Amino acid sequence: MRIERFDAAADVAAVGAVYDIYRAGAPGDWPGSPPMSPAVFGGLMVQGWSGEPRENWLARREPGAAVAGAYSLELPDQENRHRAGLLVLVVPGQRRAGLGTALLRHGTARARALGRVRITGEVLKGTPGDSFARAAGATAELTEARRTLAVRAIPSGRLGELRMAAKGAAAGYTLLAWAGPTPETYLDGVARLNEAMHDALPGQNPRGRGRAVTAGARAVTAGGRPGLAAGGRPGLAAGSPGLAAGQS
């Protein structure tokens, strides 16, 4: 088996091969969730969701063979620098043959060499990723609930009722939309909201008041989420007029 590093920003073919693995496994690995587009996935491999440094490695059974698996190692450089995030991907038809374990060991060794002492990942309960993580000795650290709203089951007129009930509370707020990076006018406000959400503990209501906007948070917000910007999806922000002044 050959495990080799690649530059996700320059090697389009490698990113495409890894995306194909992700897309093939998505129905079983992320049931009920729409798969990421190639543009979003490619942006994620380059800079993650928040601009963190990353290493990307792929595996072949033998030199010149098709890509059979890969991993992406996220290396936070602003906070939580003792941690590393790890995403392991294996072609569905080649799983349970030791490839995923080899990639996990390789990624763990890279994280350790870079001074990281804790590795985290994300899986859905009851999926192959869940079984793989538990077999490797991983334990659940933070549980997230995902719920699906069946919009066709909403009674006729119900949305209008909710809109009227919320109208009073929404007085003074404006819904803004843009494509790509956050406009300069709203950088501080959106950065503060992002930071408050990242810091909030389960059960808290993040408000972000009284917080100074760090240069790193502002830079990430200015660049936008690389994958989303590349995919052309709009940014949204709902806020009072103070959002432009960095208030929330």
VMD Tcl script that draws the C-alpha trace (Angstrom):
set ca {
  {0.00 0.00 0.00}
  {1.25 3.48 -0.85}
  {0.12 6.56 1.12}
  {1.21 9.86 -0.41}
  {0.56 13.50 0.31}
  {-0.97 15.79 -2.31}
  {-1.61 19.51 -2.71}
  {-5.37 19.99 -2.78}
  {-4.98 23.54 -4.10}
  {-3.04 22.38 -7.17}
  {-3.85 18.71 -7.82}
  {-7.33 18.82 -9.31}
  {-7.23 15.16 -10.34}
  {-6.41 13.98 -6.81}
  {-9.18 16.10 -5.29}
  {-11.61 14.73 -7.86}
  {-10.63 11.15 -7.03}
  {-11.11 11.75 -3.31}
  {-14.45 13.47 -3.96}
  {-15.62 10.42 -5.91}
  {-14.87 8.28 -2.83}
  {-16.76 10.68 -0.58}
  {-19.71 10.82 -2.98}
  {-19.90 7.02 -3.33}
  {-20.01 6.57 0.44}
  {-22.27 9.51 1.25}
  {-25.62 7.65 1.17}
  {-24.45 5.26 3.89}
  {-22.08 7.55 5.76}
  {-24.34 10.63 5.84}
  {-27.89 9.32 5.35}
  {-30.54 11.99 5.04}
  {-28.01 14.71 4.22}
  {-27.44 16.10 0.73}
  {-23.83 15.53 -0.36}
  {-21.46 18.44 -0.75}
  {-20.88 19.69 -4.27}
  {-17.41 19.19 -5.82}
  {-16.67 22.90 -5.34}
  {-17.57 22.90 -1.63}
  {-15.67 19.65 -1.02}
  {-12.61 20.98 -2.85}
  {-12.64 24.18 -0.81}
  {-12.94 22.14 2.38}
  {-9.82 20.15 1.51}
  {-7.84 23.30 0.82}
  {-8.73 25.42 3.85}
  {-11.47 23.71 5.83}
  {-14.42 25.75 7.06}
  {-12.36 28.37 8.87}
  {-9.06 28.61 7.04}
  {-7.13 26.14 9.21}
  {-3.95 24.54 7.79}
  {-4.55 21.03 6.47}
  {-2.67 18.04 5.19}
  {-4.26 15.75 2.60}
  {-3.07 12.22 1.88}
  {-4.35 9.52 -0.48}
  {-3.77 5.78 -0.63}
  {-3.31 3.34 -3.51}
  {-3.09 -0.41 -3.23}
  {-0.02 -0.29 -5.47}
  {1.83 2.36 -7.50}
  {-0.27 3.57 -10.41}
  {-3.48 1.98 -9.11}
  {-6.70 3.92 -8.60}
  {-7.09 5.90 -5.39}
  {-8.64 3.58 -2.79}
  {-8.78 5.89 0.22}
  {-7.67 9.20 1.66}
  {-7.60 11.32 4.77}
  {-7.65 15.03 5.50}
  {-5.94 16.27 8.65}
  {-7.14 19.59 10.07}
  {-4.60 21.49 12.18}
  {-6.12 24.44 14.09}
  {-3.56 27.22 14.45}
  {-5.53 29.89 16.35}
  {-7.16 27.91 19.16}
  {-7.20 24.27 20.28}
  {-3.71 23.76 18.93}
  {-3.40 20.52 20.87}
  {-6.12 19.00 18.67}
  {-6.33 17.71 15.13}
  {-9.41 16.94 13.09}
  {-9.34 13.80 10.95}
  {-11.58 12.75 8.06}
  {-10.92 9.23 6.75}
  {-12.45 8.08 3.45}
  {-12.33 4.61 1.88}
  {-13.99 3.32 -1.30}
  {-17.13 1.49 -0.08}
  {-16.24 -1.72 -1.90}
  {-12.77 -1.81 -0.35}
  {-13.70 -1.33 3.28}
  {-13.10 -3.81 6.12}
  {-9.77 -4.84 4.59}
  {-7.40 -2.77 6.73}
  {-7.13 0.31 4.52}
  {-9.11 2.57 6.85}
  {-7.04 1.43 9.83}
  {-3.82 2.10 7.90}
  {-4.99 5.61 7.06}
  {-6.04 6.22 10.67}
  {-2.63 5.12 11.94}
  {-0.84 7.26 9.37}
  {-2.97 10.30 10.21}
  {-2.49 9.74 13.94}
  {1.27 9.55 13.48}
  {1.26 12.80 11.48}
  {-0.83 14.53 14.15}
  {1.52 13.32 16.89}
  {4.57 14.46 14.94}
  {3.00 17.91 14.68}
  {2.46 18.14 18.43}
  {-1.23 17.23 18.55}
  {-2.39 15.07 21.44}
  {-6.10 14.69 20.66}
  {-7.84 13.71 17.42}
  {-11.48 14.38 16.69}
  {-13.80 13.39 13.86}
  {-17.47 13.45 13.01}
  {-19.71 10.48 12.26}
  {-23.42 9.74 12.37}
  {-24.70 7.18 14.85}
  {-25.36 3.78 13.34}
  {-23.28 4.38 10.20}
  {-20.13 2.55 9.04}
  {-18.09 5.50 10.31}
  {-19.58 5.07 13.77}
  {-18.65 1.38 13.86}
  {-15.14 2.14 12.57}
  {-14.56 4.87 15.17}
  {-15.74 2.71 18.06}
  {-13.62 -0.23 16.89}
  {-10.61 2.10 16.91}
  {-11.32 3.04 20.54}
  {-12.91 6.45 19.96}
  {-15.50 7.76 22.42}
  {-18.32 10.25 21.88}
  {-17.36 13.74 23.04}
  {-20.19 15.96 21.80}
  {-23.52 14.66 20.57}
  {-25.39 16.60 17.90}
  {-29.06 16.12 17.01}
  {-30.15 16.50 13.39}
  {-33.79 16.90 12.53}
  {-35.56 16.98 9.19}
  {-38.57 19.16 8.48}
  {-41.02 17.65 5.99}
  {-42.19 20.89 4.38}
  {-45.04 19.19 2.49}
  {-46.52 18.13 5.82}
  {-46.85 21.72 7.05}
  {-50.59 22.62 7.17}
  {-51.67 25.24 4.70}
  {-51.50 28.71 6.21}
  {-49.24 27.68 9.10}
  {-46.18 29.51 7.78}
  {-48.22 32.69 7.41}
  {-49.37 32.39 11.03}
  {-45.78 31.98 12.22}
  {-44.66 34.92 10.14}
  {-47.30 37.17 11.64}
  {-46.42 36.03 15.16}
  {-42.73 36.81 14.56}
  {-43.33 40.13 12.87}
  {-43.30 42.13 16.08}
  {-40.10 40.56 17.38}
  {-38.41 41.14 14.04}
  {-39.10 44.86 13.97}
  {-35.96 46.79 13.09}
  {-34.16 43.80 11.62}
  {-33.21 43.37 7.98}
  {-32.32 40.19 6.08}
  {-29.18 40.70 4.01}
  {-27.84 38.39 1.30}
  {-24.65 38.28 -0.72}
  {-22.65 35.85 -2.83}
  {-19.05 35.10 -1.89}
  {-16.98 36.77 0.86}
  {-18.59 38.97 3.51}
  {-18.67 42.67 2.46}
  {-16.30 44.96 4.36}
  {-19.24 46.83 5.91}
  {-20.39 43.75 7.82}
  {-17.06 42.06 8.58}
  {-16.83 42.88 12.29}
  {-20.46 42.04 12.98}
  {-20.43 38.69 11.18}
  {-17.03 37.78 12.66}
  {-18.37 38.48 16.16}
  {-21.42 36.30 15.54}
  {-19.24 33.47 14.23}
  {-16.93 33.65 17.23}
  {-19.87 33.66 19.66}
  {-21.33 30.56 18.05}
  {-17.98 28.75 18.21}
  {-17.55 29.53 21.91}
  {-21.09 28.77 23.07}
  {-21.53 25.76 25.32}
  {-24.49 23.39 24.84}
  {-27.63 25.03 26.20}
  {-26.25 28.57 26.04}
  {-27.68 31.35 23.91}
  {-24.66 32.98 22.23}
  {-24.95 36.73 21.88}
  {-21.39 37.87 21.31}
  {-21.87 41.16 23.19}
  {-18.80 42.81 24.63}
  {-16.38 40.62 22.68}
  {-13.46 42.02 20.75}
  {-13.11 40.72 17.20}
  {-9.76 38.98 16.76}
  {-7.67 39.60 13.67}
  {-7.89 35.89 12.85}
  {-11.67 35.81 13.06}
  {-11.94 38.90 10.89}
  {-9.54 37.45 8.31}
  {-11.50 34.20 8.08}
  {-14.77 36.09 7.71}
  {-13.26 38.33 5.04}
  {-12.18 35.31 3.05}
  {-15.51 33.57 3.45}
  {-15.80 29.83 3.80}
  {-13.62 28.76 0.89}
  {-15.87 25.95 -0.29}
  {-19.05 27.97 -0.08}
  {-17.54 30.94 -1.85}
  {-16.22 28.68 -4.60}
  {-19.62 27.10 -4.95}
  {-21.30 30.46 -5.37}
  {-23.72 29.99 -2.49}
  {-24.99 33.21 -0.88}
  {-24.05 34.46 2.55}
  {-26.92 35.41 4.85}
  {-27.10 37.59 7.93}
  {-30.11 38.77 9.89}
  {-29.35 41.69 12.12}
  {-30.24 45.10 13.37}
  {-28.69 48.18 11.78}
  {-25.87 47.82 14.33}
  {-24.53 44.79 12.50}
  {-22.66 47.06 10.14}
  {-20.98 48.66 13.13}
  {-19.99 45.33 14.62}
  {-22.84 45.11 17.14}
  {-25.05 42.08 17.64}
}
mol new
graphics top color blue
foreach p $ca { graphics top sphere $p radius 0.5 }
foreach p [lrange $ca 0 end-1] q [lrange $ca 1 end] { graphics top cylinder $p $q radius 0.2 }
display resetview
